[in-house]
Structure formats: structure tokens, C-alpha cells
């Protein structure tokens, strides 16, 4: 039975109380590894650590600590300009055995799609679908059908949702539309979903129709003192997935502003057929570029309709900036609560 999600203040206070129990030197959880397929998600923050230093090698070392069978990375490409990839993929393969799922991009130097990269150890990639998600910011998702050597036949949806709650709600609905427009397959949603709210105000509630009740959130941001569960691993069949854990090591705390999260998939359970949810959704259609766009008018709302006043581009930037400021205030407010333990 799934545990009930706690409130945001309670989650943050629990994280503060557990800060003294964080592991010391060495990789977390390296003594015992359960049977199953290890999946992970990691926002690498463009390989810039909390010390402000650009160091792709540290990211590679953290991934090596995790030793995943499948991992979804966010912010693995430069966001502006040439948008070239920031990791040394040759070194990554040599040290971890992971190779990236191939994507089509206008820029051959890019690793992924809107910064999203899926890497896997051994298996067969049967299909890759690149999705442009609606919203004020350039966001995307990779939908990958993969048969792993372990026997798990999975669909991986690797996504990085927007800073604005309205955008996240639209993006969540589109992800569900995409799931319904394709053949049934055990599906994992991995990524930085950028939702710090819990309960009824969470934009992720839109995912309940396909994924059921969200698993208990695991705080992963900021890496130095994780308080907010921005990163998630969820399954459309919760029984195939173990509890989600944060990969908290000294190196992971400095390599990026997010800590990685991970969970195990039972290959035997993942091989069973999945039941289709009782949900009627609008089908999607592919664009010439390979991205899927919703027919639903609200989900496809143009940027100009979402921005207020003149100067759409400037208004968009201002809305995104305010959303980021709101996240920071949520942390500060909780830290000022009288019942919060002192640091």
C-alpha cells in the first residue's frame, strides 16, 4: 500500500531533521544492490556544480556511482546558441557502459532533445519519439520504447517540465495524451517535473488518470540541503517500481544543484501486459519535425495568448523569472517557520 503524501512544510521539516544522517564519504547504497533494473533521473544543471565550476567529469563520476541500467538526464545541452552537448559521451561510455538513445536534431552537436537525454546499458531501442511540450519556455520530452537485456520491456518518458504551473499542467496533460495515442506498454515517467507543491495544488495531479496516486516524494533540490521534490520517477503500474530513493553522496552534492533519484524495476512484472486506464483523451498528431502537437485548443494555446500586455517575449521572460522567485520564496518561508529546527 502506498504511503500518503505529506504536506510541503512537513516534507521540508523532515528533510531538515534528517540532514545529520546524510551519508559521509563513499557512494550511497553501494553495499547492497537489490535485484532488478535500476532506473534513475538526474538534472545535471549543464554540468555546473554548486561551486560554480563547469565540470562534466564530475557528472560522469556521479553516474558511475549510481551504476544505472537506464538514466534520464536533463539540461545536458546548452540551452541557447549552438545548443551543443556538454558531456563527454565517449568517456561516459568507457566508465559506465551507458550509451545515449539516438535523437534527430537540427544541431548534430546536441546530445538530446531540449536537453533531455536517455542513456541505457544493454538492450534494444524499438522506437524514439521527440515531443515539444506546450508552454512559455522551450521544453520537451523523449518517449523511448526499449527492451532491456534484463527482460524489462519499458516505455521511458523523459521530461523536463516548465517553471510555470499553468505550463506544467498543460505539459502533464500532453504526456497523458501521448501515452494513450500509442500501444500499451509499462511506462516510467522520469525527470525534473519542477513541481514543489504537494496535495491539491500540485500540477502533477493531472497525471493521476494514467499513473494513479503519486509516490511519496523524495526531496532532491537543492543538492546541498535537499528540501523540494522537483525530480520524480513514477510508473503507470506502481507495483513494478520500488520506493524511489535519492542518491546522496559528497560528490553528488557539489556536481549539480539537483541530487539524482533512483528506483528499481522488477523485470518480471514489467514483462506482463498493462491494463489500459479508463480515460478518454484527445489523440495527438505528429509534425514534420517528429514532435507531437495536441489538437486540444487549450493545450496548444499560443504564447501570445498566455502573455499579458505588449512585448510577448519580454512578458514570457518575466513570468518565468517570477516562477523561479516563487520557488525560492517557498523554501525561505518554510525555513522561517517557528517549528522548523535550527540549522
C-alpha positions as CSV (number, residue, x, y, z in Angstrom):
1,X,0.0,0.0,0.0
2,X,1.3,3.4,-0.9
3,X,2.1,5.9,1.8
4,X,0.1,9.1,1.9
5,X,1.9,12.1,0.6
6,X,2.8,14.6,3.3
7,X,2.4,18.3,3.1
8,X,5.1,20.5,1.7
9,X,6.1,22.1,5.1
10,X,6.1,18.7,6.8
11,X,8.3,17.3,4.0
12,X,10.8,20.1,4.3
13,X,10.9,19.9,8.1
14,X,11.5,16.1,7.8
15,X,14.4,16.8,5.4
16,X,15.9,19.3,7.8
17,X,15.7,16.9,10.7
18,X,17.4,14.1,8.7
19,X,20.3,16.3,7.4
20,X,22.7,15.0,10.1
21,X,22.0,11.4,8.9
22,X,23.3,12.1,5.4
23,X,26.0,9.6,4.3
24,X,29.6,10.6,4.6
25,X,32.3,9.5,2.1
26,X,31.7,6.8,-0.4
27,X,28.8,6.0,-2.7
28,X,25.3,5.8,-1.2
29,X,23.8,2.3,-1.1
30,X,26.9,0.6,-2.7
31,X,27.0,-2.3,-0.2
32,X,23.8,-4.0,-1.4
33,X,22.0,-3.7,-4.7
34,X,18.5,-5.3,-5.0
35,X,17.7,-7.4,-8.0
36,X,16.0,-5.6,-10.8
37,X,16.5,-2.9,-13.4
38,X,17.9,0.3,-11.9
39,X,16.5,3.5,-13.4
40,X,17.5,7.0,-12.5
41,X,16.9,10.6,-13.2
42,X,19.4,13.5,-12.9
43,X,19.2,17.2,-13.7
44,X,22.9,17.8,-14.4
45,X,22.5,21.7,-14.4
46,X,24.5,22.0,-17.6
47,X,27.4,20.3,-15.8
48,X,27.9,23.4,-13.5
49,X,28.2,22.5,-9.8
50,X,27.0,24.4,-6.8
51,X,30.6,25.8,-6.6
52,X,30.0,27.5,-10.0
53,X,32.5,25.3,-11.7
54,X,31.8,23.6,-15.1
55,X,33.0,20.0,-14.8
56,X,31.4,17.3,-16.9
57,X,33.8,14.8,-15.4
58,X,32.1,15.1,-12.0
59,X,28.7,14.3,-13.6
60,X,30.2,11.2,-15.2
61,X,31.6,10.1,-11.8
62,X,28.2,10.6,-10.2
63,X,26.5,8.5,-12.9
64,X,29.2,5.9,-12.3
65,X,28.4,5.9,-8.6
66,X,24.7,5.2,-9.4
67,X,25.5,2.5,-11.9
68,X,22.1,2.6,-13.6
69,X,20.7,0.4,-16.3
70,X,18.7,3.4,-17.6
71,X,19.1,7.1,-16.7
72,X,17.3,10.2,-17.9
73,X,19.3,13.4,-17.8
74,X,18.0,16.9,-18.0
75,X,20.0,20.1,-19.0
76,X,22.6,18.0,-20.8
77,X,22.8,20.5,-23.7
78,X,23.4,24.3,-23.8
79,X,20.1,26.0,-23.8
80,X,21.0,28.9,-26.1
81,X,23.1,29.5,-29.1
82,X,24.5,26.3,-30.7
83,X,22.8,24.1,-28.0
84,X,25.7,21.7,-28.2
85,X,26.1,18.8,-25.8
86,X,28.1,19.3,-22.6
87,X,29.1,15.7,-21.7
88,X,32.0,13.6,-22.9
89,X,29.9,10.7,-24.2
90,X,33.0,8.6,-25.1
91,X,34.3,8.9,-21.5
92,X,30.8,8.3,-20.2
93,X,30.5,5.0,-22.2
94,X,34.0,3.9,-21.1
95,X,33.4,4.5,-17.4
96,X,29.7,3.5,-17.1
97,X,28.9,1.3,-20.2
98,X,26.0,3.6,-21.0
99,X,25.1,4.8,-24.5
100,X,22.6,7.5,-25.4
101,X,19.3,6.8,-27.2
102,X,19.8,8.5,-30.6
103,X,17.7,11.6,-31.4
104,X,17.2,13.7,-34.5
105,X,18.3,17.3,-34.1
106,X,19.0,20.2,-36.3
107,X,22.3,20.5,-34.5
108,X,24.4,17.4,-34.7
109,X,26.4,18.5,-31.7
110,X,23.4,18.3,-29.3
111,X,23.2,15.2,-27.1
112,X,19.5,15.2,-26.6
113,X,16.1,16.8,-27.2
114,X,15.6,20.2,-25.4
115,X,18.4,19.0,-23.1
116,X,16.8,15.6,-22.3
117,X,19.0,12.6,-22.8
118,X,18.2,8.9,-22.2
119,X,21.1,6.6,-21.7
120,X,20.9,2.8,-21.3
121,X,23.3,-0.1,-20.7
122,X,22.2,-3.1,-22.8
123,X,19.1,-3.6,-24.8
124,X,17.2,-2.8,-28.0
125,X,15.6,0.6,-28.7
126,X,12.5,-0.1,-30.6
127,X,11.1,3.4,-31.0
128,X,12.0,7.1,-30.2
129,X,9.5,9.9,-30.3
130,X,10.6,13.5,-29.7
131,X,7.9,15.8,-28.2
132,X,7.8,19.5,-28.0
133,X,5.8,20.4,-24.9
134,X,3.5,23.4,-24.8
135,X,4.3,26.4,-22.6
136,X,6.2,29.7,-22.4
137,X,9.7,28.1,-22.3
138,X,11.3,25.7,-24.8
139,X,10.6,22.3,-23.1
140,X,10.5,18.8,-24.4
141,X,10.2,15.1,-23.7
142,X,11.7,11.9,-25.1
143,X,9.4,8.9,-25.4
144,X,11.6,5.7,-25.8
145,X,10.4,2.1,-26.2
146,X,13.2,-0.1,-25.1
147,X,13.7,-3.8,-24.5
148,X,16.4,-4.3,-21.9
149,X,18.6,-7.3,-21.6
150,X,17.2,-7.9,-18.1
151,X,13.8,-8.8,-19.7
152,X,12.1,-5.5,-18.9
153,X,10.2,-4.1,-21.8
154,X,9.6,-0.4,-20.9
155,X,8.5,2.8,-22.3
156,X,10.5,5.7,-20.9
157,X,9.1,9.2,-20.9
158,X,12.0,11.5,-20.1
159,X,10.8,15.1,-19.5
160,X,11.7,18.4,-18.0
161,X,8.6,20.5,-17.2
162,X,8.4,24.2,-17.1
163,X,8.7,26.7,-14.2
164,X,5.1,28.0,-14.6
165,X,2.3,26.0,-13.0
166,X,0.0,26.6,-16.0
167,X,2.7,25.2,-18.3
168,X,3.2,22.2,-16.1
169,X,-0.5,21.4,-16.2
170,X,-0.6,21.6,-20.0
171,X,2.6,19.5,-20.3
172,X,1.2,16.8,-17.9
173,X,-2.0,16.6,-20.0
174,X,0.0,16.2,-23.2
175,X,2.1,13.4,-21.7
176,X,-1.0,11.5,-20.9
177,X,-2.3,12.1,-24.4
178,X,0.9,10.7,-25.8
179,X,0.6,7.6,-23.7
180,X,-3.0,7.0,-24.9
181,X,-2.0,7.5,-28.6
182,X,0.5,4.7,-28.5
183,X,0.2,0.9,-27.9
184,X,0.1,-0.2,-24.3
185,X,3.4,-0.8,-22.5
186,X,4.7,-0.5,-18.9
187,X,5.7,3.2,-18.7
188,X,8.0,5.2,-16.5
189,X,8.0,8.9,-16.3
190,X,11.4,10.2,-15.3
191,X,12.6,13.7,-15.0
192,X,12.7,17.1,-13.4
193,X,9.0,17.9,-13.2
194,X,9.6,21.2,-11.4
195,X,6.6,20.9,-9.1
196,X,7.4,21.7,-5.4
197,X,3.7,21.8,-4.3
198,X,2.1,18.7,-2.8
199,X,-1.6,17.9,-2.5
200,X,-4.4,19.5,-4.3
201,X,-2.4,22.4,-5.6
202,X,0.1,20.3,-7.4
203,X,0.1,20.5,-11.2
204,X,1.1,16.8,-11.3
205,X,-2.4,15.8,-10.2
206,X,-3.2,15.8,-13.9
207,X,-1.1,12.7,-14.2
208,X,-3.2,10.7,-11.8
209,X,-5.5,9.5,-14.6
210,X,-2.7,7.5,-16.1
211,X,-0.3,6.9,-13.2
212,X,-2.6,6.8,-10.2
213,X,-1.6,8.3,-6.9
214,X,1.9,9.9,-7.0
215,X,4.6,8.0,-5.0
216,X,5.9,9.6,-1.8
217,X,8.1,12.5,-3.0
218,X,11.8,12.4,-2.3
219,X,13.4,15.8,-1.8
220,X,16.3,16.3,-4.3
221,X,16.7,20.0,-4.5
222,X,18.8,21.9,-3.7
223,X,21.7,19.4,-3.6
224,X,23.4,20.9,-0.6
225,X,20.3,20.6,1.6
226,X,17.5,18.9,-0.4
227,X,14.1,20.3,0.6
228,X,11.9,20.1,-2.5
229,X,10.9,17.0,-4.5
230,X,11.3,18.5,-8.0
231,X,12.6,15.3,-9.5
232,X,10.3,12.3,-9.9
233,X,10.1,8.6,-11.0
234,X,6.6,7.3,-11.4
235,X,5.1,4.3,-13.2
236,X,1.7,3.6,-14.8
237,X,1.9,0.3,-12.9
238,X,3.2,1.2,-9.4
239,X,3.7,-2.5,-8.5
240,X,6.7,-2.8,-10.9
241,X,8.6,0.0,-9.1
242,X,10.4,0.0,-5.8
243,X,10.5,3.0,-3.5
244,X,12.3,6.0,-5.0
245,X,15.5,7.0,-3.3
246,X,17.8,9.9,-3.6
247,X,21.5,9.3,-4.5
248,X,23.1,11.4,-1.8
249,X,26.9,11.4,-1.8
250,X,29.5,14.1,-1.2
251,X,30.3,14.3,-4.9
252,X,26.6,14.4,-5.9
253,X,26.1,17.3,-3.5
254,X,28.5,19.5,-5.4
255,X,28.3,18.3,-9.1
256,X,24.9,19.8,-9.8
257,X,22.2,21.8,-7.9
258,X,20.0,18.6,-8.1
259,X,20.6,15.3,-6.5
260,X,19.9,12.2,-8.7
261,X,17.0,9.9,-7.8
262,X,16.7,6.2,-8.5
263,X,14.4,3.2,-8.2
264,X,14.4,-0.5,-9.2
265,X,12.0,-2.0,-11.7
266,X,11.0,-5.7,-11.4
267,X,11.7,-7.2,-14.9
268,X,9.2,-10.0,-14.3
269,X,6.4,-7.6,-13.5
270,X,7.4,-5.2,-16.3
271,X,7.1,-8.1,-18.8
272,X,3.4,-8.5,-18.0
273,X,0.7,-6.7,-20.1
274,X,-0.6,-3.4,-18.8
275,X,-4.2,-2.5,-18.3
276,X,-5.4,0.5,-20.3
277,X,-6.8,3.2,-18.0
278,X,-10.4,4.2,-18.3
279,X,-9.6,7.6,-19.8
280,X,-10.8,9.4,-22.9
281,X,-8.1,11.6,-24.3
282,X,-7.7,13.7,-27.4
283,X,-5.3,12.0,-29.9
284,X,-2.1,13.6,-31.0
285,X,-0.7,14.1,-34.4
286,X,3.0,14.3,-35.5
287,X,4.5,17.4,-37.1
288,X,7.1,17.1,-39.9
289,X,9.8,17.6,-37.3
290,X,8.7,14.5,-35.4
291,X,7.3,16.4,-32.4
292,X,3.7,15.7,-31.4
293,X,1.2,18.5,-31.0
294,X,-2.2,18.3,-29.3
295,X,-5.4,19.0,-31.0
296,X,-6.9,20.3,-27.8
297,X,-7.1,24.1,-28.2
298,X,-6.3,24.9,-24.6
299,X,-3.2,22.7,-24.6
300,X,-2.0,24.3,-27.8
301,X,-2.6,27.8,-26.6
302,X,-0.1,30.1,-28.4
303,X,2.5,32.0,-26.5
304,X,0.9,35.4,-27.3
305,X,-2.4,34.3,-25.7
306,X,-0.6,33.5,-22.4
307,X,1.4,36.6,-22.2
308,X,-0.2,39.8,-20.9
309,X,0.4,43.2,-22.3
310,X,2.7,44.2,-25.1
311,X,6.1,42.7,-25.9
312,X,5.3,38.9,-25.7
313,X,8.9,37.8,-25.4
314,X,9.7,40.2,-22.6
315,X,6.5,39.2,-20.8
316,X,7.4,35.5,-21.1
317,X,10.8,36.0,-19.6
318,X,9.2,38.0,-16.7
319,X,6.7,35.2,-16.0
320,X,9.4,32.6,-15.9
321,X,11.5,34.8,-13.6
322,X,8.6,35.2,-11.2
323,X,8.0,31.5,-11.2
324,X,11.7,30.9,-10.2
325,X,11.4,33.5,-7.5
326,X,8.3,31.8,-6.1
327,X,10.2,28.6,-5.7
328,X,12.9,30.3,-3.8
329,X,10.4,32.0,-1.5
330,X,8.7,28.7,-0.8
331,X,12.0,27.4,0.7
332,X,12.7,30.6,2.6
333,X,9.1,30.7,4.1
334,X,9.4,27.2,5.4
335,X,12.9,27.8,6.9
336,X,11.4,30.8,8.8
337,X,8.6,28.7,10.4
338,X,8.8,28.7,14.2
339,X,8.6,24.9,14.4
340,X,11.4,24.3,11.9
341,X,14.6,23.0,13.6
342,X,17.6,25.4,13.6
343,X,20.4,24.8,11.1
